Amino acid sequence: MTIARRKFLTSISMLAASSALPLQAFSFGNNKKLKVALVGTGIRGTSFWGKRLVDEYSDILEFVGLSDINPGRLEYGKKYIGVSCPTYTNFDEMVKTAKPDLVIVTTKDSTHHEFIVKGLEMGCDVLTEKPLTTDETKCRAILEAEKKSDKTLIVGFNYRWSPYATKIKELLRSGSIGTITSVDFHWYLNTYHGASYFRRWHGQVESGGSLWVHKATHHFDLLNWWINSEPSEVFAYGDLEFYGKNGPFRGANCRTCEHKSKCDFHWDITKDERSMNLYVDHEEHDGYIRDNCLFREEINIYDKMSAQIKYVNNVVVNYSLTTYSPFEGWRVSFNGTEGRIEAWLDIPYNKNIKLNQAEMHAQEMAQSEDQEFHIEPIIVHKLWKEYETVEVKTEKSGHGGGDSRLQDKIFRETDIEDPYGRTAGFRDGAMSCLIGIAARNSIQTGKAVRIDSLTDLKPKKKGVKTLLRM
């Protein structure tokens, strides 16, 4: 192994182990590049973990293999990403033949564990998209493989890296409101983005673990990171009252539906060239329909969710997720012994502006380098004093600027210590998805679920650190 790759792999191991530790510097120079293999050539795999890596990091890494169960989508993905590496419908064959240093997992959520475990067992570092996995049994399998392996597992949590989320972390860690005692966190998915989950495989719990896991793992990871603690117990409510069997009519898919003229949720996939090329053109291989009816009977996830989360450090969180809101956005409030912080994004009437709800998610997912910046407020209110408005320079595309910062940290800036501890390893991925798994189990049993009853991981209160001033 060359010096460049060895330094990179040492650095990436230290990143996952503890981003608080001083990181070894490395430089790639002209030596052999990091060998990367991708499994799962869907929308996220081909764009963020595919084409963007080629566009931004080709000087330091190279793709040596792409894998997917759908051969048609696999070949399209190869062209879209812009690589000339071999393609494989068998993951094991790819790893044995291509011998990658790093495996990136962007498959259906319910199969993440399969490729994470195999990747670690076959001697590769693994980077997986969120969520880590979808149930406690699969989480235990990953835990066992991680314990036995000397390789590294990183979870691609990008929300931590946005400037707005980072400013919240800075204010909390600086002690601006004293000790955190409770949090209210509410996320709103609109009838464009929210509805899309019910069209896709995410609408069935056996594929995505429900939105408690697929979507809310983002939010739970933010909470764990902001609060600087780990969850101990969860009690939740949830139901399916809007989508699925509750719809007034249903069809095979949007393209052929006889109700398209009167359905407010009709989506004409034929006008989306990317979706046509990536999904529709290759339906024959695996039967996956991207424009499924969101009122189909087999949908079995929740569309309204609410939970109370108790943390090891005694913080209590009230969380909710709504999937059919008129607007897309979120609010969070932190109560502390010395005051309160209030933050929000994309609440339209707070700025008295009109947001194009139909295009919001596409803008957030875009990997544009030509950013449009905005100033967003955070309110810090001290006890017995007037409130202060902290203004934060934010960006919209790439998940609020988190995408590019995450990848830069993983692939270029591992020699620079991050005072905010934003890199997420196995434990972070586990603790975030276990909250959602516990919430789902709580709804089914009607009882509170302890996190330590799900796996061998014992929640712990993290140490207090002094924030490094930038």
C-alpha positions as CSV (number, residue, x, y, z in Angstrom):
1,M,0.0,0.0,0.0
2,T,1.4,3.4,-0.9
3,I,2.1,6.1,1.7
4,A,-0.7,8.3,0.4
5,R,-3.4,5.7,0.8
6,R,-2.1,4.5,4.1
7,K,-2.2,8.0,5.5
8,F,-5.7,8.4,4.2
9,L,-7.0,5.2,5.8
10,T,-5.3,6.1,9.1
11,S,-7.0,9.5,9.0
12,I,-10.4,8.1,8.1
13,S,-10.2,5.6,11.0
14,M,-9.4,8.4,13.4
15,L,-12.3,10.4,12.0
16,A,-14.8,7.7,12.9
17,A,-13.3,6.8,16.2
18,S,-13.4,10.3,17.6
19,S,-13.4,13.5,15.7
20,A,-12.2,15.2,18.9
21,L,-8.8,13.7,18.7
22,P,-6.0,15.4,16.8
23,L,-6.0,14.1,13.3
24,Q,-3.0,13.0,11.3
25,A,-2.3,15.1,8.3
26,F,-1.9,13.5,5.0
27,S,-1.3,14.4,1.4
28,F,-2.0,12.3,-1.7
29,G,0.7,13.7,-3.9
30,N,1.2,11.7,-7.1
31,N,0.9,8.2,-5.5
32,K,-1.8,5.7,-6.1
33,K,-5.4,7.0,-5.5
34,L,-7.9,5.7,-2.9
35,K,-9.9,2.8,-4.5
36,V,-13.6,3.3,-4.1
37,A,-16.5,0.9,-4.9
38,L,-20.2,1.9,-4.8
39,V,-23.1,-0.5,-4.1
40,G,-26.5,0.9,-5.0
41,T,-26.9,3.1,-8.1
42,G,-30.1,4.9,-7.2
43,I,-30.5,8.7,-7.1
44,R,-28.3,9.4,-4.0
45,G,-25.6,6.9,-5.0
46,T,-25.2,8.1,-8.6
47,S,-25.3,11.8,-7.7
48,F,-23.9,12.7,-4.2
49,W,-21.7,9.6,-3.7
50,G,-21.0,9.1,-7.4
51,K,-20.9,12.0,-9.8
52,R,-19.9,14.6,-7.2
53,L,-17.0,12.5,-6.0
54,V,-15.8,12.2,-9.6
55,D,-16.2,15.9,-10.2
56,E,-14.6,17.1,-7.0
57,Y,-12.1,14.4,-5.9
58,S,-10.8,12.6,-8.9
59,D,-7.3,13.7,-8.1
60,I,-7.3,11.6,-4.9
61,L,-9.7,8.7,-5.5
62,E,-10.9,6.5,-8.3
63,F,-13.9,4.2,-8.7
64,V,-12.9,0.6,-9.2
65,G,-16.4,-0.9,-9.2
66,L,-20.2,-0.2,-9.2
67,S,-22.7,-2.8,-8.1
68,D,-26.5,-3.0,-8.3
69,I,-29.1,-5.8,-8.6
70,N,-30.6,-3.9,-11.6
71,P,-28.3,-4.2,-14.6
72,G,-30.0,-1.5,-16.6
73,R,-29.8,1.0,-13.9
74,L,-26.2,0.0,-13.2
75,E,-25.1,0.8,-16.8
76,Y,-27.0,4.1,-16.7
77,G,-25.4,4.9,-13.4
78,K,-22.0,4.3,-14.8
79,K,-22.6,6.7,-17.6
80,Y,-24.1,9.3,-15.4
81,I,-21.3,9.2,-12.8
82,G,-18.8,9.4,-15.6
83,V,-16.5,6.4,-14.8
84,S,-15.0,3.5,-16.8
85,C,-14.8,1.0,-14.0
86,P,-16.3,-2.5,-14.2
87,T,-19.9,-3.1,-13.1
88,Y,-21.2,-6.0,-11.1
89,T,-24.6,-7.4,-10.2
90,N,-22.9,-9.5,-7.4
91,F,-21.4,-7.5,-4.6
92,D,-19.1,-10.2,-3.3
93,E,-17.6,-10.6,-6.8
94,M,-17.0,-6.8,-7.0
95,V,-15.1,-6.7,-3.7
96,K,-13.0,-9.8,-4.4
97,T,-12.2,-8.6,-7.9
98,A,-11.8,-4.9,-7.6
99,K,-10.3,-4.9,-4.1
100,P,-11.5,-1.5,-3.0
101,D,-10.1,0.4,0.0
102,L,-13.5,2.0,0.7
103,V,-17.0,0.6,0.0
104,I,-19.9,3.2,-0.2
105,V,-23.3,1.7,0.6
106,T,-26.4,3.5,-0.9
107,T,-28.8,0.6,-1.4
108,K,-32.3,0.2,0.0
109,D,-32.3,0.9,3.7
110,S,-33.3,-2.7,4.6
111,T,-30.2,-4.1,2.9
112,H,-27.6,-1.7,4.4
113,H,-26.6,-4.2,7.0
114,E,-25.8,-6.9,4.4
115,F,-23.2,-4.8,2.6
116,I,-21.8,-3.1,5.7
117,V,-21.2,-6.5,7.3
118,K,-19.7,-8.0,4.2
119,G,-17.6,-5.0,3.5
120,L,-16.1,-5.0,7.0
121,E,-15.6,-8.8,6.9
122,M,-13.9,-8.6,3.5
123,G,-11.4,-6.0,4.7
124,C,-12.8,-2.7,3.5
125,D,-13.6,0.5,5.2
126,V,-17.3,1.3,4.8
127,L,-19.2,4.5,4.4
128,T,-22.9,4.1,4.5
129,E,-25.8,6.5,3.7
130,K,-28.2,7.1,6.6
131,P,-29.9,5.3,8.2
132,L,-27.4,2.8,9.5
133,T,-30.1,0.1,9.4
134,T,-33.8,-0.5,9.9
135,D,-34.2,-2.8,13.0
136,E,-32.5,-4.0,16.1
137,T,-31.6,-7.4,14.7
138,K,-29.7,-5.9,11.8
139,C,-28.1,-3.3,14.1
140,R,-26.8,-6.2,16.3
141,A,-25.3,-7.9,13.2
142,I,-23.5,-4.7,12.3
143,L,-22.3,-4.2,15.9
144,E,-20.8,-7.7,15.9
145,A,-19.1,-7.2,12.6
146,E,-17.7,-3.8,13.7
147,K,-16.3,-5.3,16.9
148,K,-14.5,-8.1,15.0
149,S,-13.1,-5.8,12.3
150,D,-10.1,-3.5,12.4
151,K,-11.8,-1.5,9.6
152,T,-13.8,1.7,9.9
153,L,-17.5,2.4,9.5
154,I,-18.7,6.0,8.9
155,V,-22.3,7.1,8.5
156,G,-23.0,10.0,6.1
157,F,-24.9,12.4,8.3
158,N,-24.8,15.7,6.3
159,Y,-27.2,17.8,8.4
160,R,-24.6,18.3,11.1
161,W,-22.4,20.1,8.6
162,S,-24.7,22.9,7.6
163,P,-23.7,26.3,8.9
164,Y,-27.1,26.8,10.6
165,A,-27.0,23.5,12.5
166,T,-23.4,24.2,13.4
167,K,-24.2,27.6,14.8
168,I,-26.9,26.0,17.1
169,K,-24.2,23.6,18.3
170,E,-21.8,26.5,19.0
171,L,-24.4,28.4,21.0
172,L,-25.3,25.4,23.1
173,R,-21.7,24.4,23.8
174,S,-20.7,27.9,24.7
175,G,-23.2,27.7,27.6
176,S,-25.4,30.5,26.2
177,I,-28.5,29.1,28.0
178,G,-26.8,27.2,30.7
179,T,-27.5,23.5,31.0
180,I,-30.0,22.1,28.5
181,T,-33.1,20.7,30.3
182,S,-35.6,20.1,27.5
183,V,-36.1,20.4,23.7
184,D,-39.1,20.7,21.3
185,F,-38.3,19.6,17.8
186,H,-40.9,19.6,15.0
187,W,-40.3,18.7,11.4
188,Y,-42.8,19.4,8.6
189,L,-42.7,17.6,5.2
190,N,-44.8,19.2,2.6
191,T,-47.3,17.5,0.2
192,Y,-44.6,17.3,-2.5
193,H,-41.6,15.9,-0.6
194,G,-43.6,14.2,2.1
195,A,-45.8,12.5,-0.4
196,S,-42.8,11.2,-2.4
197,Y,-41.9,8.8,0.4
198,F,-45.3,7.1,0.0
199,R,-44.8,6.6,-3.7
200,R,-41.4,4.8,-3.3
201,W,-40.2,1.7,-1.4
202,H,-40.0,3.9,1.7
203,G,-43.8,3.4,2.1
204,Q,-43.4,-0.1,3.3
205,V,-41.8,-0.7,6.7
206,E,-40.0,-3.8,5.6
207,S,-38.0,-1.7,3.1
208,G,-37.3,1.5,4.9
209,G,-38.1,0.8,8.5
210,S,-40.8,3.6,8.3
211,L,-40.0,7.3,8.4
212,W,-39.1,6.9,12.1
213,V,-35.9,5.4,10.7
214,H,-35.4,6.6,7.1
215,K,-36.2,10.3,7.6
216,A,-36.1,10.9,11.4
217,T,-32.7,9.4,11.8
218,H,-31.4,12.7,10.4
219,H,-33.3,14.6,13.2
220,F,-32.3,12.2,16.0
221,D,-28.7,12.4,15.0
222,L,-28.9,16.2,15.2
223,L,-30.5,16.0,18.6
224,N,-27.9,13.5,20.0
225,W,-25.2,15.8,18.6
226,W,-26.7,19.1,19.8
227,I,-27.5,17.7,23.3
228,N,-24.2,15.9,23.6
229,S,-25.8,12.8,25.1
230,E,-27.4,9.6,24.1
231,P,-31.0,8.4,24.4
232,S,-32.1,6.1,27.2
233,E,-35.9,5.7,26.7
234,V,-38.5,6.4,24.1
235,F,-42.3,6.5,24.1
236,A,-44.2,7.2,20.9
237,Y,-47.5,7.5,19.1
238,G,-48.1,7.2,15.3
239,D,-50.7,6.4,12.8
240,L,-51.5,6.2,9.1
241,E,-54.4,8.6,8.5
242,F,-53.7,10.5,5.2
243,Y,-51.9,8.4,2.7
244,G,-52.2,4.7,1.8
245,K,-55.6,3.1,2.3
246,N,-57.0,6.5,3.3
247,G,-57.0,7.9,-0.2
248,P,-60.2,8.6,-2.1
249,F,-59.0,6.5,-5.1
250,R,-56.0,4.6,-6.3
251,G,-54.4,3.4,-9.4
252,A,-51.5,1.2,-10.6
253,N,-49.2,4.2,-11.0
254,C,-49.4,7.9,-11.9
255,R,-48.6,7.3,-15.6
256,T,-51.6,5.0,-16.2
257,C,-54.0,6.2,-13.5
258,E,-57.5,7.0,-14.6
259,H,-57.9,9.5,-11.8
260,K,-54.9,11.7,-12.7
261,S,-57.1,14.7,-13.8
262,K,-58.6,15.0,-10.3
263,C,-55.8,13.8,-8.1
264,D,-53.9,16.7,-6.4
265,F,-51.0,14.3,-5.9
266,H,-50.6,13.3,-9.6
267,W,-46.9,13.3,-10.6
268,D,-46.0,13.1,-14.3
269,I,-42.7,11.2,-14.2
270,T,-42.4,11.5,-18.0
271,K,-41.5,15.2,-17.5
272,D,-38.6,14.2,-15.3
273,E,-35.8,13.1,-17.6
274,R,-33.5,11.9,-14.8
275,S,-36.2,9.7,-13.2
276,M,-37.1,8.3,-16.6
277,N,-33.5,7.4,-17.4
278,L,-32.7,6.1,-13.9
279,Y,-35.9,4.2,-13.1
280,V,-38.6,3.9,-15.8
281,D,-36.3,2.7,-18.5
282,H,-35.2,-0.2,-16.2
283,E,-38.4,-1.4,-14.6
284,E,-38.2,-4.7,-16.5
285,H,-35.2,-5.8,-14.5
286,D,-36.6,-5.6,-10.9
287,G,-40.1,-4.3,-11.2
288,Y,-39.5,-1.2,-9.2
289,I,-42.1,1.5,-10.0
290,R,-40.9,5.0,-9.1
291,D,-44.3,6.7,-9.6
292,N,-46.3,4.3,-7.5
293,C,-49.7,5.4,-6.2
294,L,-49.3,6.9,-2.8
295,F,-52.8,5.6,-1.9
296,R,-52.0,1.9,-2.5
297,E,-53.2,-0.6,0.0
298,E,-49.8,-2.1,0.9
299,I,-48.5,1.2,2.5
300,N,-47.9,0.4,6.1
301,I,-45.8,3.2,7.6
302,Y,-47.0,6.1,9.7
303,D,-47.7,9.5,8.3
304,K,-48.0,11.3,11.6
305,M,-45.5,10.7,14.4
306,S,-44.8,12.0,17.9
307,A,-42.3,10.9,20.5
308,Q,-40.9,11.7,23.9
309,I,-37.2,10.9,24.2
310,K,-35.4,10.7,27.6
311,Y,-31.6,11.2,27.5
312,V,-29.0,9.9,29.9
313,N,-28.2,13.4,31.0
314,N,-31.9,13.9,31.9
315,V,-32.8,16.1,28.9
316,V,-36.4,15.4,27.7
317,V,-37.2,15.9,24.0
318,N,-40.7,16.3,22.5
319,Y,-40.4,15.4,18.8
320,S,-43.0,15.3,16.0
321,L,-42.9,14.6,12.2
322,T,-45.8,15.6,9.9
323,T,-45.7,14.3,6.3
324,Y,-48.5,16.3,4.7
325,S,-47.8,19.9,5.8
326,P,-48.7,22.8,3.5
327,F,-45.0,23.8,3.8
328,E,-41.6,22.2,4.3
329,G,-39.6,23.3,7.3
330,W,-38.7,22.8,10.9
331,R,-38.6,24.4,14.3
332,V,-36.5,23.6,17.4
333,S,-36.4,25.2,20.9
334,F,-34.0,24.5,23.6
335,N,-34.8,25.3,27.3
336,G,-31.9,25.7,29.6
337,T,-31.2,26.7,33.2
338,E,-30.2,30.2,32.0
339,G,-32.5,30.8,29.0
340,R,-33.9,29.5,25.7
341,I,-32.8,29.1,22.1
342,E,-35.3,29.2,19.3
343,A,-34.4,28.3,15.7
344,W,-36.3,27.5,12.5
345,L,-35.8,27.2,8.8
346,D,-38.2,27.6,5.8
347,I,-41.3,28.6,7.8
348,P,-42.8,30.8,5.0
349,Y,-44.8,33.4,7.0
350,N,-41.9,34.1,9.4
351,K,-40.3,36.1,6.5
352,N,-43.6,36.9,4.7
353,I,-42.3,35.4,1.5
354,K,-43.7,32.9,-1.0
355,L,-41.7,29.7,-1.3
356,N,-42.1,27.4,-4.2
357,Q,-43.0,24.2,-2.3
358,A,-42.9,22.1,-5.4
359,E,-39.2,22.9,-6.0
360,M,-37.9,23.1,-2.5
361,H,-36.7,19.6,-2.2
362,A,-35.0,19.6,-5.6
363,Q,-33.2,22.8,-4.6
364,E,-32.1,21.2,-1.3
365,M,-30.8,18.1,-3.0
366,A,-29.0,20.0,-5.8
367,Q,-25.2,19.9,-5.7
368,S,-24.7,23.4,-7.1
369,E,-21.4,25.2,-6.6
370,D,-23.1,28.6,-7.4
371,Q,-24.7,29.1,-4.0
372,E,-27.4,31.6,-3.2
373,F,-26.8,32.8,0.4
374,H,-29.4,33.9,2.9
375,I,-29.3,35.3,6.4
376,E,-31.4,33.2,8.9
377,P,-32.0,34.1,12.6
378,I,-31.5,32.2,15.8
379,I,-33.1,33.7,18.9
380,V,-31.1,33.5,22.2
381,H,-33.2,34.6,25.2
382,K,-31.4,34.9,28.6
383,L,-33.5,34.8,31.8
384,W,-34.3,38.3,33.0
385,K,-32.8,39.9,29.8
386,E,-33.9,41.0,26.4
387,Y,-33.5,38.4,23.6
388,E,-30.7,38.5,21.1
389,T,-31.0,37.7,17.4
390,V,-28.0,35.8,16.0
391,E,-27.8,36.0,12.2
392,V,-26.4,33.0,10.3
393,K,-25.2,33.1,6.7
394,T,-26.9,30.0,5.2
395,E,-27.2,28.3,1.8
396,K,-29.9,26.1,0.4
397,S,-28.5,23.5,-2.0
398,G,-26.6,20.5,-0.9
399,H,-28.7,20.1,2.3
400,G,-28.0,23.6,3.5
401,G,-24.3,23.4,2.6
402,G,-23.8,20.2,4.6
403,D,-23.1,17.9,1.7
404,S,-19.9,19.6,0.4
405,R,-18.5,20.2,3.9
406,L,-19.1,16.5,4.9
407,Q,-17.3,15.2,1.8
408,D,-14.4,17.7,2.1
409,K,-13.9,16.6,5.7
410,I,-13.8,12.9,4.8
411,F,-11.7,13.2,1.7
412,R,-9.6,16.4,2.0
413,E,-9.5,17.9,5.5
414,T,-8.9,15.0,7.8
415,D,-5.8,16.8,9.1
416,I,-7.8,19.7,10.5
417,E,-9.5,19.1,13.9
418,D,-13.2,19.8,13.9
419,P,-14.2,21.5,17.2
420,Y,-17.8,20.6,16.7
421,G,-17.4,16.9,16.4
422,R,-19.4,16.6,13.2
423,T,-18.1,13.3,11.8
424,A,-20.4,10.4,12.6
425,G,-19.1,6.9,13.3
426,F,-20.9,3.6,13.9
427,R,-22.1,4.6,17.4
428,D,-23.7,7.8,16.1
429,G,-25.4,5.9,13.4
430,A,-26.7,3.3,15.8
431,M,-28.0,5.7,18.4
432,S,-29.9,7.7,15.9
433,C,-31.6,4.8,14.2
434,L,-32.3,3.0,17.5
435,I,-34.4,6.0,18.6
436,G,-36.6,5.4,15.5
437,I,-36.7,1.7,16.0
438,A,-37.6,2.2,19.7
439,A,-40.4,4.6,18.7
440,R,-41.8,2.1,16.2
441,N,-41.7,-0.7,18.8
442,S,-43.3,1.7,21.4
443,I,-46.3,2.3,19.1
444,Q,-46.7,-1.4,18.6
445,T,-46.5,-2.3,22.3
446,G,-48.0,0.8,23.8
447,K,-45.0,0.9,26.2
448,A,-41.9,2.9,26.7
449,V,-38.8,1.2,25.1
450,R,-35.4,1.4,26.7
451,I,-32.6,1.8,24.2
452,D,-30.3,-0.7,26.0
453,S,-33.0,-3.4,25.5
454,L,-32.4,-3.3,21.7
455,T,-28.7,-4.1,21.4
456,D,-25.6,-4.5,23.6
457,L,-24.8,-0.8,23.3
458,K,-25.3,1.0,26.6
459,P,-26.2,4.7,26.2
460,K,-23.8,7.0,27.9
461,K,-23.5,10.7,28.8
462,K,-20.8,12.3,26.8
463,G,-18.0,14.4,28.3
464,V,-18.3,18.1,28.4
465,K,-15.9,19.9,26.0
466,T,-14.9,23.5,25.7
467,L,-15.7,24.9,22.4
468,L,-12.7,26.0,20.3
469,R,-13.2,29.6,19.1
470,M,-13.0,29.9,15.4
